[in-house]
Amino acid sequence: MKKVIIMLAAALISVSAMAQVRFGVKVGADLTNFWGEDIDHGMKPAYQIGALMEYKFNDKFAIAPEAVFAAQGGKYSDEAMGAKFDMTYNTNYINVPVMLKYYVTPDFAIDLGPQVGFNVYSKTTVEGKGSFGGVNIEDKETFDLKDDTKAVDFGVGLGATYNLTENAFLQARYTLGLTEVYENGEAKNGNIQVAFGWKF
């Protein structure tokens, strides 16, 4: 009988612990750019989609790791040989933020934490007419920058989450890149995110 009671207690503790864990998915719209010394890049509309887990230690504190595919990059205009060129940089990542959450109210949390990103795609599209970087551009040309892009990106995110219902939530966040995107240059990632998600 004693063993049965111990097993039941262990099962209840296990169920109680699992009740603190929620899994979810999210999709959102982003505005991304590059920042850094002497960097003057414009914002580029982008998107994100991913999955998350949230573990609540208590009513106030939680930790939420995520795995998110994020289209990032920036826009930039330059003049060469008297011609104007518009460049769109597309640098896509699998981002893994680990957000520490403080629940100000049961439905509203402030999120802060580090992020590591793994580059999976890096190209730039140049639009204009004339000679640019030794290449004759007639209208539009795309260049692969994968070999010139660092494989890993580190950053920090700050934002907030609002639980609309027990399952649905809205999220807003700014992620500041801390490392250079390219092997040669000082550009770092910046990402404004607004997402809708669902917890199971």
N, C-alpha and C positions, 0 to 999 in steps of 0.2 A: 504493500500500500504506500509505503514511504517513497519507493522508487517511482510509482505512478504519479504521486504528488509532485515530486521533483521534476519529472518529465513534463508534466502539464505546466508547471511554473516556467520551465525553460522555453516551452513552446509559446507561452503568453508573452514572455520577454522578447522572443524572436519576432513575433507578430507585431508587438509594440514598436520595436526598433525599425522594422520594415515600413511601418506606417509613416515614419518620418522621412522616407525616401520617395521622391516623385521623379518620374521621367517625363520628357516632353520634346516637342519639336517647335521650331520657329522659322519664320520667313520675314524678310524685311527689305526696306529700301534704304540705300546709303548715299551719302555724298562724300567722295574721297578726293584726296589731293596729296601733294608732296610738300613738306616743309623743311626748312633748314636755312643756314646762312646763304644769302644771295639767291635764294630759291623763290621764284615768283610764278607758281603754278596755280591754275584755276581749278575749280571744283568739277568733278566728273560724276554724273549720276551712275549708280551701281546697285548691286543687290547682294543679299546673303540668304543662305538656307542652311539649317543645321539641326542638331539634336543636343539635348542637355539633360543633366541629372541634378536634382537639388536635395541636399540632406540638411534637415533642420536639427540643430543641436538642442534648441529650445524655442520659445516663442519669439525670441529676439534675433538670434544668430543662425546663419545657415551658410553652407558652401555649395557652389554651383559650377562644376566643370562643364564645358561645352566643347563640341566639335562642329565647326562652322566652315562651309565653303563661302568665301567672300571674294567678289570681283572688286579689285581696287585699282589704284592708279591716279592719274591726273591729266590735266590739259595744259598746253604751253604753246605760246606763239613766238616765233623767232624770224629774224630777217637775215638773209644771206644773199650776197651778190645782187642787192636791190630788189629781191623778191621776198614776199611774206609767206611763211609756212606755218600751218597749224598742226600741232602734234597731239595725239591722244595716246597716252601710255596705259596699257592694260596689264596689270600685274595681279594675278589671281593666287589666292592662298587657301590652304586648309589651316584655319586658325583654331588654337586651343586655349581659350581663356579660362582661368580659374577664378571665379568671382566670389569674394566674401560679401555676404549680404547682411545688412542690419535692418530689421523690420521696425520702422518708426511707428507704424500701426499694423494691425493684422493683415492689411491689404497693400501696404506701401513699403518698399524696401529701397535702401541706398546700396548700390553695388560698386565694389572697388576690388581690383585684382590685376595680376600679371597676365600676359598673353604671349604665347609663342606661335609663330606662323611659319608654315612650310610652303615655299613658292612652288607652284605647279604650272605656271604659264606666265610668260613675259614677252610682250611684243609692243611695238609702237607703230602707229599709223600716221604717216606724214602726208598732208594735203597741201597742194600748191603747184606752181609751175616754175621750173628753173633748176639750177644745180644746187643740191643740198648734200653736204658731206661727201662730195665726189660722185654722187648719184644723180642722174638726170631725172627729175620728177616731172611727169607730164600732167598728172592729175592727182593720183593717190598711190602711195606705195607703203607696204607693210614690212617692217624689219623685225627679225627675231632677236630678242635681247636676253634669252635664257642663259647663255654662257656668261653674260656680263651682270647677271642678277644674283645676289646672295641667296643661298638656299634657305637660310633661316632668318626670321625677323622677330625681334623682341619688342614688346611694348607694354603699356599699362592702360587699363580701361577704367573709366568712371562714369556711372550712370544711375538709373533708377528703374525699378519694376513696379507696375501697378497691377494687382490681381483684379480683373473685371468680375470674375466669378470664381468658383472653386477650381475651375479648369483653365479658363481663358485669361491671358494676361497681355499687357502692353509693356514694351521695354524701349528705353532710350539710352544711348551710350555714346561717349566719345572715346576713341582709342588713339593714343599718342604713341607713334613708333619711336623707339629709342636707338635703333641701329640704321645705318645707311642701307638703302634698297639695292644700290648698284655697287659693283666692285670699285669703280672710279667715280666719285661724286659725293655730295653731302646731302642728297635728298633722303628724307625719312617719310614714312607713311603717316597719314592722318585720316581718320575715318569717323564720320558722324553717322550713327545708326538709329533707325526707328523700326521696331519689329513687333509683329503679332505672334503670339505663341499659344500652345495648348499643352497642359500638363495632364498626364494620365493617372 
